[in-house]
């Protein structure tokens, strides 16, 4: 359902904002909301110019619902890909939730793990 002539307040740590009116948007949970989000997410992925596949030992992006899995051959490539995705998302008013961001390092060689954090 599209939103028309609605009012809202924003709840923040230090209290609520003043009530304000807005005349456009889509309610969260509405079928159109997911469709619009997927369109925007598709543009973010496409415009990040992530190239290659795992077979070519480059980078790959897997998207499902509101999640993205970024796969890269090394920490440097992953960090670069994350920066590209973050910048593209920011252009569209979206932010990466750092608290929900996880990463996994995998290697065939024992003891090769890099335990350093990846900067976002």
The first five atom37 places (N, CA, C, CB, O) and aatype in JSON, in Angstrom:
{
  "aatype": [20, 20, 20, 20, 20, 20, 20, 20, 20, 20, 20, 20, 20, 20, 20, 20, 20, 20, 20, 20, 20, 20, 20, 20, 20, 20, 20, 20, 20, 20, 20, 20, 20, 20, 20, 20, 20, 20, 20, 20, 20, 20, 20, 20, 20, 20, 20, 20, 20, 20, 20, 20, 20, 20, 20, 20, 20, 20, 20, 20, 20, 20, 20, 20, 20, 20, 20, 20, 20, 20, 20, 20, 20, 20, 20, 20, 20, 20, 20, 20, 20, 20, 20, 20, 20, 20, 20, 20, 20, 20, 20, 20, 20, 20, 20, 20, 20, 20, 20, 20, 20, 20, 20, 20, 20, 20, 20, 20, 20, 20, 20, 20, 20, 20, 20, 20, 20, 20, 20, 20],
  "atom_mask": [
    [1, 1, 1, 1, 1],
    [1, 1, 1, 1, 1],
    [1, 1, 1, 1, 1],
    [1, 1, 1, 1, 1],
    [1, 1, 1, 1, 1],
    [1, 1, 1, 1, 1],
    [1, 1, 1, 1, 1],
    [1, 1, 1, 1, 1],
    [1, 1, 1, 1, 1],
    [1, 1, 1, 1, 1],
    [1, 1, 1, 1, 1],
    [1, 1, 1, 1, 1],
    [1, 1, 1, 1, 1],
    [1, 1, 1, 1, 1],
    [1, 1, 1, 1, 1],
    [1, 1, 1, 1, 1],
    [1, 1, 1, 1, 1],
    [1, 1, 1, 1, 1],
    [1, 1, 1, 1, 1],
    [1, 1, 1, 1, 1],
    [1, 1, 1, 1, 1],
    [1, 1, 1, 1, 1],
    [1, 1, 1, 1, 1],
    [1, 1, 1, 1, 1],
    [1, 1, 1, 1, 1],
    [1, 1, 1, 1, 1],
    [1, 1, 1, 1, 1],
    [1, 1, 1, 1, 1],
    [1, 1, 1, 1, 1],
    [1, 1, 1, 1, 1],
    [1, 1, 1, 1, 1],
    [1, 1, 1, 1, 1],
    [1, 1, 1, 1, 1],
    [1, 1, 1, 1, 1],
    [1, 1, 1, 1, 1],
    [1, 1, 1, 1, 1],
    [1, 1, 1, 1, 1],
    [1, 1, 1, 1, 1],
    [1, 1, 1, 1, 1],
    [1, 1, 1, 1, 1],
    [1, 1, 1, 1, 1],
    [1, 1, 1, 1, 1],
    [1, 1, 1, 1, 1],
    [1, 1, 1, 1, 1],
    [1, 1, 1, 1, 1],
    [1, 1, 1, 1, 1],
    [1, 1, 1, 1, 1],
    [1, 1, 1, 1, 1],
    [1, 1, 1, 1, 1],
    [1, 1, 1, 1, 1],
    [1, 1, 1, 1, 1],
    [1, 1, 1, 1, 1],
    [1, 1, 1, 1, 1],
    [1, 1, 1, 1, 1],
    [1, 1, 1, 1, 1],
    [1, 1, 1, 1, 1],
    [1, 1, 1, 1, 1],
    [1, 1, 1, 1, 1],
    [1, 1, 1, 1, 1],
    [1, 1, 1, 1, 1],
    [1, 1, 1, 1, 1],
    [1, 1, 1, 1, 1],
    [1, 1, 1, 1, 1],
    [1, 1, 1, 1, 1],
    [1, 1, 1, 1, 1],
    [1, 1, 1, 1, 1],
    [1, 1, 1, 1, 1],
    [1, 1, 1, 1, 1],
    [1, 1, 1, 1, 1],
    [1, 1, 1, 1, 1],
    [1, 1, 1, 1, 1],
    [1, 1, 1, 1, 1],
    [1, 1, 1, 1, 1],
    [1, 1, 1, 1, 1],
    [1, 1, 1, 1, 1],
    [1, 1, 1, 1, 1],
    [1, 1, 1, 1, 1],
    [1, 1, 1, 1, 1],
    [1, 1, 1, 1, 1],
    [1, 1, 1, 1, 1],
    [1, 1, 1, 1, 1],
    [1, 1, 1, 1, 1],
    [1, 1, 1, 1, 1],
    [1, 1, 1, 1, 1],
    [1, 1, 1, 1, 1],
    [1, 1, 1, 1, 1],
    [1, 1, 1, 1, 1],
    [1, 1, 1, 1, 1],
    [1, 1, 1, 1, 1],
    [1, 1, 1, 1, 1],
    [1, 1, 1, 1, 1],
    [1, 1, 1, 1, 1],
    [1, 1, 1, 1, 1],
    [1, 1, 1, 1, 1],
    [1, 1, 1, 1, 1],
    [1, 1, 1, 1, 1],
    [1, 1, 1, 1, 1],
    [1, 1, 1, 1, 1],
    [1, 1, 1, 1, 1],
    [1, 1, 1, 1, 1],
    [1, 1, 1, 1, 1],
    [1, 1, 1, 1, 1],
    [1, 1, 1, 1, 1],
    [1, 1, 1, 1, 1],
    [1, 1, 1, 1, 1],
    [1, 1, 1, 1, 1],
    [1, 1, 1, 1, 1],
    [1, 1, 1, 1, 1],
    [1, 1, 1, 1, 1],
    [1, 1, 1, 1, 1],
    [1, 1, 1, 1, 1],
    [1, 1, 1, 1, 1],
    [1, 1, 1, 1, 1],
    [1, 1, 1, 1, 1],
    [1, 1, 1, 1, 1],
    [1, 1, 1, 1, 1],
    [1, 1, 1, 1, 1],
    [1, 1, 1, 1, 1],
    [1, 1, 1, 1, 1],
    [1, 1, 1, 1, 1]
  ],
  "atom_positions": [
    [[0.84, -1.17, 0.0], [0.0, 0.0, 0.0], [0.89, 1.24, 0.0], [-0.96, -0.01, 1.22], [1.81, 1.34, 0.82]],
    [[0.64, 2.17, -0.89], [1.41, 3.4, -0.94], [0.99, 4.32, 0.2], [1.22, 4.11, -2.29], [-0.16, 4.32, 0.64]],
    [[1.94, 5.08, 0.66], [1.69, 6.0, 1.77], [1.28, 7.35, 1.19], [2.94, 6.14, 2.69], [1.95, 7.88, 0.3]],
    [[0.19, 7.92, 1.7], [-0.25, 9.26, 1.31], [-0.68, 10.01, 2.55], [-1.4, 9.19, 0.27], [-1.35, 9.46, 3.43]],
    [[-0.3, 11.27, 2.62], [-0.72, 12.16, 3.7], [-0.57, 11.52, 5.08], [-2.16, 12.58, 3.48], [-1.53, 11.47, 5.85]],
    [[0.62, 11.04, 5.38], [0.87, 10.4, 6.67], [1.74, 11.27, 7.55], [1.54, 9.04, 6.46], [2.38, 12.21, 7.07]],
    [[1.76, 10.96, 8.82], [2.6, 11.67, 9.79], [3.4, 10.64, 10.56], [1.74, 12.55, 10.76], [2.97, 9.5, 10.73]],
    [[4.59, 11.05, 11.02], [5.45, 10.13, 11.75], [6.36, 10.9, 12.69], [6.28, 9.28, 10.78], [6.5, 12.12, 12.59]],
    [[6.98, 10.16, 13.59], [8.05, 10.68, 14.44], [9.21, 9.69, 14.33], [7.58, 10.88, 15.95], [9.0, 8.51, 14.04]],
    [[10.41, 10.18, 14.56], [11.58, 9.32, 14.54], [12.03, 9.1, 15.97], [12.72, 9.93, 13.67], [12.29, 10.06, 16.7]],
    [[12.13, 7.84, 16.38], [12.59, 7.51, 17.73], [14.11, 7.38, 17.7], [11.94, 6.18, 18.25], [14.66, 6.63, 16.9]],
    [[14.79, 8.12, 18.56], [16.25, 8.09, 18.66], [16.65, 7.86, 20.11], [16.87, 9.41, 18.12], [15.81, 7.87, 21.0]],
    [[17.93, 7.65, 20.34], [18.43, 7.4, 21.7], [18.09, 8.53, 22.66], [19.94, 7.2, 21.66], [17.78, 8.29, 23.83]],
    [[18.15, 9.75, 22.16], [17.92, 10.91, 23.03], [16.48, 11.42, 22.99], [18.85, 12.04, 22.65], [16.21, 12.55, 23.41]],
    [[15.55, 10.62, 22.5], [14.14, 11.0, 22.47], [13.55, 10.98, 21.08], [13.97, 12.37, 23.05], [14.2, 10.58, 20.12]],
    [[12.31, 11.4, 20.99], [11.59, 11.4, 19.71], [11.68, 12.75, 19.02], [10.13, 11.02, 19.92], [11.8, 13.79, 19.67]],
    [[11.63, 12.72, 17.69], [11.63, 13.96, 16.92], [10.25, 14.59, 16.97], [12.06, 13.69, 15.44], [9.3, 14.01, 17.5]],
    [[10.16, 15.77, 16.43], [8.85, 16.41, 16.24], [8.09, 15.62, 15.17], [9.0, 17.92, 15.84], [8.7, 15.01, 14.3]],
    [[6.79, 15.64, 15.25], [5.98, 14.97, 14.24], [6.15, 15.69, 12.9], [4.48, 14.94, 14.66], [6.2, 16.92, 12.85]],
    [[6.24, 14.92, 11.83], [6.38, 15.51, 10.5], [5.49, 14.75, 9.52], [7.85, 15.49, 10.03], [5.16, 13.59, 9.73]],
    [[5.12, 15.44, 8.45], [4.25, 14.86, 7.43], [5.1, 14.35, 6.26], [3.19, 15.89, 6.93], [6.15, 14.92, 5.95]],
    [[4.64, 13.29, 5.62], [5.27, 12.83, 4.39], [4.17, 12.28, 3.48], [6.37, 11.75, 4.67], [3.16, 11.76, 3.95]],
    [[4.41, 12.41, 2.18], [3.36, 12.1, 1.21], [3.73, 11.02, 0.21], [2.99, 13.33, 0.48], [2.99, 10.78, -0.75]],
    [[4.85, 10.37, 0.41], [5.22, 9.32, -0.55], [5.98, 8.22, 0.17], [6.07, 9.9, -1.71], [6.57, 8.44, 1.23]],
    [[5.96, 7.05, -0.41], [6.67, 5.91, 0.16], [5.84, 4.66, 0.1], [7.06, 6.2, 1.6], [4.71, 4.66, -0.4]],
    [[6.42, 3.59, 0.6], [5.75, 2.29, 0.63], [5.95, 1.73, 2.03], [6.31, 1.32, -0.47], [7.04, 1.79, 2.59]],
    [[4.89, 1.18, 2.6], [4.99, 0.62, 3.95], [5.92, -0.59, 3.97], [3.59, 0.22, 4.47], [5.92, -1.41, 3.04]],
    [[6.72, -0.69, 5.04], [7.6, -1.84, 5.21], [6.73, -3.1, 5.32], [8.51, -1.68, 6.46], [5.72, -3.1, 6.02]],
    [[7.13, -4.16, 4.65], [6.36, -5.39, 4.66], [5.41, -5.52, 3.49], [5.6, -5.5, 5.93], [4.94, -6.61, 3.19]],
    [[5.11, -4.41, 2.82], [4.26, -4.44, 1.64], [5.02, -5.14, 0.51], [3.84, -3.0, 1.22], [6.24, -5.01, 0.41]],
    [[4.31, -5.87, -0.34], [4.94, -6.57, -1.46], [5.73, -5.64, -2.36], [3.89, -7.27, -2.27], [6.77, -6.02, -2.89]],
    [[5.24, -4.43, -2.54], [5.94, -3.46, -3.38], [7.26, -3.03, -2.74], [5.05, -2.23, -3.62], [8.22, -2.73, -3.45]],
    [[7.32, -3.01, -1.41], [8.53, -2.63, -0.7], [9.69, -3.56, -1.05], [8.29, -2.65, 0.82], [10.79, -3.11, -1.36]],
    [[9.44, -4.87, -1.01], [10.48, -5.85, -1.34], [10.9, -5.73, -2.8], [9.98, -7.28, -1.06], [12.09, -5.84, -3.12]],
    [[9.95, -5.5, -3.68], [10.25, -5.37, -5.11], [11.14, -4.16, -5.36], [8.96, -5.26, -5.93], [12.14, -4.25, -6.07]],
    [[10.77, -3.02, -4.78], [11.57, -1.81, -4.95], [12.97, -1.98, -4.37], [10.88, -0.61, -4.3], [13.96, -1.56, -4.97]],
    [[13.06, -2.61, -3.19], [14.36, -2.85, -2.57], [15.23, -3.73, -3.47], [14.2, -3.5, -1.2], [16.42, -3.46, -3.63]],
    [[14.65, -4.77, -4.05], [15.42, -5.66, -4.93], [15.9, -4.94, -6.19], [14.58, -6.86, -5.32], [16.99, -5.23, -6.68]],
    [[15.1, -4.02, -6.7], [15.53, -3.23, -7.86], [16.74, -2.38, -7.49], [14.37, -2.33, -8.38], [17.72, -2.34, -8.23]],
    [[16.66, -1.71, -6.35], [17.77, -0.86, -5.9], [19.0, -1.71, -5.61], [17.36, -0.06, -4.63], [20.11, -1.34, -6.0]],
    [[18.81, -2.84, -4.94], [19.94, -3.73, -4.62], [20.61, -4.21, -5.91], [19.47, -4.94, -3.77], [21.84, -4.3, -5.98]],
    [[19.81, -4.54, -6.92], [20.36, -4.97, -8.2], [21.22, -3.9, -8.84], [19.24, -5.35, -9.14], [22.27, -4.2, -9.41]],
    [[20.78, -2.65, -8.74], [21.56, -1.53, -9.29], [22.88, -1.36, -8.53], [20.75, -0.22, -9.23], [23.92, -1.08, -9.12]],
    [[22.81, -1.53, -7.21], [24.02, -1.4, -6.39], [25.05, -2.45, -6.82], [23.69, -1.56, -4.89], [26.22, -2.12, -7.03]],
    [[24.61, -3.69, -6.94], [25.51, -4.77, -7.33], [26.05, -4.53, -8.74], [24.79, -6.14, -7.26], [27.25, -4.67, -8.98]],
    [[25.17, -4.18, -9.67], [25.58, -3.95, -11.06], [26.58, -2.8, -11.16], [24.36, -3.66, -11.94], [27.59, -2.91, -11.86]],
    [[26.31, -1.71, -10.47], [27.16, -0.53, -10.57], [28.44, -0.63, -9.74], [26.4, 0.68, -10.14], [29.31, 0.23, -9.85]],
    [[28.56, -1.66, -8.91], [29.81, -1.84, -8.16], [30.91, -2.39, -9.07], [29.59, -2.79, -6.96], [32.08, -2.4, -8.7]],
    [[30.52, -2.85, -10.25], [31.45, -3.37, -11.26], [32.29, -4.52, -10.72], [32.37, -2.26, -11.75], [33.47, -4.64, -11.05]],
    [[31.7, -5.36, -9.9], [32.4, -6.56, -9.43], [32.59, -7.49, -10.61], [31.61, -7.27, -8.26], [31.62, -7.86, -11.28]],
    [[33.81, -7.86, -10.87], [34.1, -8.68, -12.04], [34.65, -10.03, -11.64], [35.09, -7.96, -12.96], [35.26, -10.18, -10.58]],
    [[34.45, -11.01, -12.48], [35.07, -12.31, -12.29], [34.19, -13.31, -11.59], [36.32, -12.15, -11.54], [33.04, -13.02, -11.24]],
    [[34.73, -14.48, -11.39], [34.04, -15.55, -10.69], [35.03, -16.24, -9.76], [33.41, -16.57, -11.69], [36.23, -15.99, -9.83]],
    [[34.52, -17.1, -8.92], [35.39, -17.85, -8.03], [36.34, -18.74, -8.83], [34.56, -18.7, -7.05], [37.49, -18.94, -8.44]],
    [[35.85, -19.26, -9.94], [36.7, -20.11, -10.79], [37.93, -19.34, -11.25], [35.9, -20.64, -12.01], [39.03, -19.88, -11.32]],
    [[37.73, -18.05, -11.56], [38.83, -17.2, -11.99], [39.58, -16.6, -10.8], [38.32, -16.09, -12.88], [40.5, -15.8, -10.98]],
    [[39.2, -16.99, -9.61], [39.82, -16.53, -8.37], [39.79, -15.01, -8.25], [41.26, -17.02, -8.28], [40.78, -14.39, -7.88]],
    [[38.66, -14.44, -8.57], [38.47, -13.0, -8.44], [37.42, -12.75, -7.36], [38.06, -12.36, -9.8], [37.58, -13.21, -6.23]],
    [[36.35, -12.03, -7.69], [35.31, -11.73, -6.7], [33.94, -12.13, -7.23], [35.32, -10.24, -6.34], [33.73, -12.26, -8.44]],
    [[33.0, -12.31, -6.3], [31.64, -12.68, -6.67], [30.69, -12.15, -5.61], [31.5, -14.22, -6.84], [31.05, -12.03, -4.44]],
    [[29.48, -11.83, -6.03], [28.45, -11.35, -5.12], [27.25, -12.28, -5.24], [28.06, -9.87, -5.41], [26.78, -12.57, -6.34]],
    [[26.75, -12.73, -4.09], [25.54, -13.54, -4.05], [24.51, -12.74, -3.25], [25.79, -14.97, -3.41], [24.81, -12.3, -2.14]],
    [[23.32, -12.55, -3.8], [22.28, -11.76, -3.13], [21.06, -12.62, -2.84], [21.88, -10.54, -3.99], [20.62, -13.4, -3.68]],
    [[20.52, -12.46, -1.62], [19.29, -13.14, -1.24], [18.54, -12.25, -0.25], [19.58, -14.56, -0.61], [19.11, -11.82, 0.75]],
    [[17.28, -11.98, -0.54], [16.45, -11.09, 0.3], [17.2, -9.79, 0.52], [16.1, -11.77, 1.69], [17.56, -9.12, -0.45]],
    [[17.45, -9.4, 1.77], [18.18, -8.15, 2.0], [19.63, -8.41, 2.39], [17.48, -7.33, 3.09], [20.28, -7.54, 2.97]],
    [[20.14, -9.59, 2.07], [21.52, -9.95, 2.38], [22.37, -10.01, 1.12], [21.57, -11.3, 3.11], [21.89, -10.34, 0.04]],
    [[23.64, -9.68, 1.29], [24.63, -9.84, 0.23], [25.78, -10.66, 0.78], [25.13, -8.46, -0.31], [26.25, -10.41, 1.89]],
    [[26.24, -11.63, 0.01], [27.45, -12.38, 0.36], [28.52, -11.96, -0.64], [27.21, -13.95, 0.35], [28.36, -12.16, -1.84]],
    [[29.6, -11.4, -0.15], [30.71, -10.98, -0.99], [31.81, -12.03, -0.86], [31.24, -9.55, -0.59], [32.23, -12.35, 0.25]],
    [[32.27, -12.55, -1.98], [33.27, -13.61, -1.97], [34.48, -13.12, -2.76], [32.7, -14.94, -2.58], [34.35, -12.62, -3.88]],
    [[35.66, -13.27, -2.16], [36.88, -12.8, -2.81], [38.03, -13.74, -2.48], [37.22, -11.36, -2.37], [37.97, -14.51, -1.52]],
    [[39.08, -13.66, -3.29], [40.22, -14.57, -3.1], [41.12, -14.15, -1.95], [41.03, -14.63, -4.37], [41.85, -14.99, -1.41]],
    [[41.09, -12.87, -1.57], [41.95, -12.42, -0.48], [41.32, -11.21, 0.21], [43.35, -12.07, -1.01], [40.34, -10.64, -0.26]],
    [[41.91, -10.84, 1.34], [41.37, -9.76, 2.15], [41.37, -8.43, 1.39], [42.19, -9.62, 3.43], [40.43, -7.65, 1.51]],
    [[42.41, -8.17, 0.62], [42.51, -6.92, -0.15], [41.37, -6.81, -1.16], [43.87, -6.84, -0.87], [40.74, -5.76, -1.28]],
    [[41.1, -7.9, -1.89], [40.01, -7.9, -2.87], [38.66, -7.75, -2.2], [40.05, -9.2, -3.7], [37.78, -7.06, -2.71]],
    [[38.48, -8.41, -1.05], [37.23, -8.31, -0.31], [37.01, -6.89, 0.19], [37.22, -9.3, 0.87], [35.9, -6.36, 0.11]],
    [[38.06, -6.28, 0.72], [37.96, -4.91, 1.22], [37.6, -3.95, 0.09], [39.28, -4.49, 1.88], [36.78, -3.05, 0.27]],
    [[38.21, -4.14, -1.08], [37.92, -3.29, -2.24], [36.46, -3.46, -2.67], [38.87, -3.63, -3.42], [35.77, -2.48, -2.95]],
    [[36.0, -4.71, -2.73], [34.62, -4.99, -3.12], [33.65, -4.39, -2.12], [34.4, -6.51, -3.23], [32.64, -3.8, -2.52]],
    [[33.94, -4.52, -0.84], [33.08, -3.96, 0.2], [33.01, -2.44, 0.08], [33.59, -4.35, 1.59], [31.94, -1.85, 0.26]],
    [[34.13, -1.8, -0.23], [34.14, -0.35, -0.43], [33.27, 0.04, -1.62], [35.59, 0.16, -0.64], [32.51, 1.0, -1.53]],
    [[33.38, -0.69, -2.72], [32.55, -0.4, -3.9], [31.07, -0.54, -3.58], [32.93, -1.35, -5.06], [30.27, 0.33, -3.94]],
    [[30.69, -1.62, -2.91], [29.29, -1.85, -2.55], [28.8, -0.76, -1.6], [29.11, -3.25, -1.9], [27.71, -0.22, -1.77]],
    [[29.61, -0.42, -0.6], [29.25, 0.61, 0.38], [29.03, 1.95, -0.31], [30.33, 0.75, 1.46], [28.06, 2.65, -0.01]],
    [[29.91, 2.32, -1.23], [29.78, 3.59, -1.95], [28.52, 3.62, -2.81], [31.01, 3.84, -2.82], [27.81, 4.62, -2.83]],
    [[28.25, 2.53, -3.52], [27.05, 2.46, -4.36], [25.78, 2.51, -3.51], [27.06, 1.18, -5.21], [24.81, 3.17, -3.88]],
    [[25.78, 1.83, -2.37], [24.62, 1.85, -1.48], [24.4, 3.26, -0.94], [24.81, 0.85, -0.31], [23.26, 3.73, -0.86]],
    [[25.48, 3.91, -0.56], [25.39, 5.27, -0.01], [24.79, 6.26, -1.02], [26.78, 5.75, 0.41], [24.04, 7.15, -0.63]],
    [[25.11, 6.09, -2.29], [24.55, 6.96, -3.34], [23.03, 6.86, -3.4], [25.15, 6.6, -4.71], [22.36, 7.77, -3.87]],
    [[22.5, 5.74, -2.93], [21.05, 5.5, -2.96], [20.4, 5.62, -1.59], [20.77, 4.12, -3.53], [19.26, 5.21, -1.39]],
    [[21.15, 6.2, -0.64], [20.59, 6.44, 0.68], [20.57, 5.23, 1.59], [19.22, 6.96, 0.55], [19.86, 5.23, 2.6]],
    [[21.33, 4.19, 1.25], [21.38, 2.99, 2.08], [22.74, 2.88, 2.77], [21.12, 1.73, 1.22], [23.75, 3.32, 2.23]],
    [[22.75, 2.3, 3.96], [23.98, 2.1, 4.71], [24.18, 0.62, 4.99], [23.95, 2.9, 6.03], [23.22, -0.13, 5.12]],
    [[25.43, 0.22, 5.08], [25.77, -1.14, 5.5], [25.73, -1.17, 7.02], [27.18, -1.59, 4.94], [26.36, -0.33, 7.67]],
    [[25.0, -2.11, 7.6], [24.91, -2.23, 9.05], [26.15, -2.98, 9.55], [23.59, -2.96, 9.49], [26.21, -4.21, 9.47]],
    [[27.12, -2.23, 10.06], [28.38, -2.81, 10.49], [28.18, -3.84, 11.6], [29.33, -1.71, 10.96], [28.9, -4.84, 11.65]],
    [[27.22, -3.61, 12.48], [26.97, -4.54, 13.59], [26.46, -5.89, 13.11], [25.97, -3.93, 14.57], [26.64, -6.9, 13.79]],
    [[25.84, -5.93, 11.94], [25.32, -7.19, 11.4], [26.25, -7.8, 10.35], [23.95, -6.96, 10.78], [25.97, -8.86, 9.8]],
    [[27.36, -7.12, 10.09], [28.3, -7.58, 9.06], [29.23, -8.65, 9.64], [29.11, -6.4, 8.5], [29.83, -8.45, 10.69]],
    [[29.34, -9.75, 8.94], [30.21, -10.86, 9.35], [31.11, -11.23, 8.18], [29.37, -12.09, 9.82], [30.76, -11.02, 7.02]],
    [[32.27, -11.79, 8.5], [33.1, -12.32, 7.43], [33.76, -13.62, 7.87], [34.16, -11.31, 7.01], [33.94, -13.87, 9.06]],
    [[34.09, -14.42, 6.89], [34.66, -15.74, 7.11], [35.88, -15.89, 6.22], [33.62, -16.86, 6.84], [35.83, -15.58, 5.03]],
    [[36.95, -16.36, 6.79], [38.16, -16.63, 6.02], [38.32, -18.14, 5.93], [39.42, -15.96, 6.68], [38.22, -18.85, 6.93]],
    [[38.57, -18.63, 4.74], [38.74, -20.07, 4.54], [40.01, -20.33, 3.74], [37.51, -20.69, 3.83], [40.33, -19.59, 2.81]],
    [[40.72, -21.37, 4.11], [41.96, -21.72, 3.41], [42.16, -23.23, 3.45], [43.17, -20.98, 4.04], [41.76, -23.89, 4.41]],
    [[42.78, -23.75, 2.42], [43.12, -25.17, 2.41], [44.35, -25.43, 3.28], [43.38, -25.65, 0.96], [44.56, -26.54, 3.76]],
    [[45.15, -24.39, 3.47], [46.39, -24.54, 4.24], [46.15, -24.2, 5.71], [47.49, -23.64, 3.66], [45.57, -23.17, 6.03]],
    [[46.6, -25.07, 6.57], [46.46, -24.85, 8.0], [47.41, -23.73, 8.44], [46.75, -26.16, 8.79], [48.54, -23.64, 7.97]],
    [[46.93, -22.88, 9.35], [47.76, -21.81, 9.89], [47.85, -20.58, 9.01], [49.11, -22.32, 10.13], [48.62, -19.67, 9.32]],
    [[47.11, -20.53, 7.93], [47.19, -19.4, 7.01], [46.16, -18.32, 7.32], [47.01, -19.88, 5.58], [46.09, -17.32, 6.61]],
    [[45.39, -18.5, 8.33], [44.3, -17.57, 8.63], [44.81, -16.21, 9.07], [43.4, -18.15, 9.7], [45.74, -16.12, 9.87]],
    [[44.2, -15.18, 8.53], [44.5, -13.8, 8.91], [43.4, -13.34, 9.84], [44.62, -12.85, 7.65], [42.25, -13.19, 9.42]],
    [[43.72, -13.12, 11.1], [42.7, -12.8, 12.09], [42.44, -11.3, 12.23], [43.09, -13.36, 13.43], [41.72, -10.89, 13.14]],
    [[43.01, -10.49, 11.36], [42.8, -9.05, 11.42], [41.4, -8.71, 10.93], [43.86, -8.31, 10.59], [40.85, -9.37, 10.04]],
    [[40.84, -7.65, 11.52], [39.51, -7.17, 11.12], [39.6, -6.51, 9.75], [38.95, -6.18, 12.16], [40.64, -5.98, 9.37]],
    [[38.5, -6.55, 9.02], [38.39, -5.84, 7.75], [37.71, -4.52, 8.03], [37.6, -6.67, 6.68], [36.65, -4.48, 8.65]],
    [[38.32, -3.43, 7.59], [37.77, -2.09, 7.82], [36.58, -1.85, 6.89], [38.84, -1.01, 7.61], [36.64, -2.16, 5.7]],
    [[35.51, -1.29, 7.46], [34.33, -0.94, 6.68], [34.19, 0.56, 6.68], [33.04, -1.62, 7.23], [33.26, 1.1, 6.08]]
  ]
}
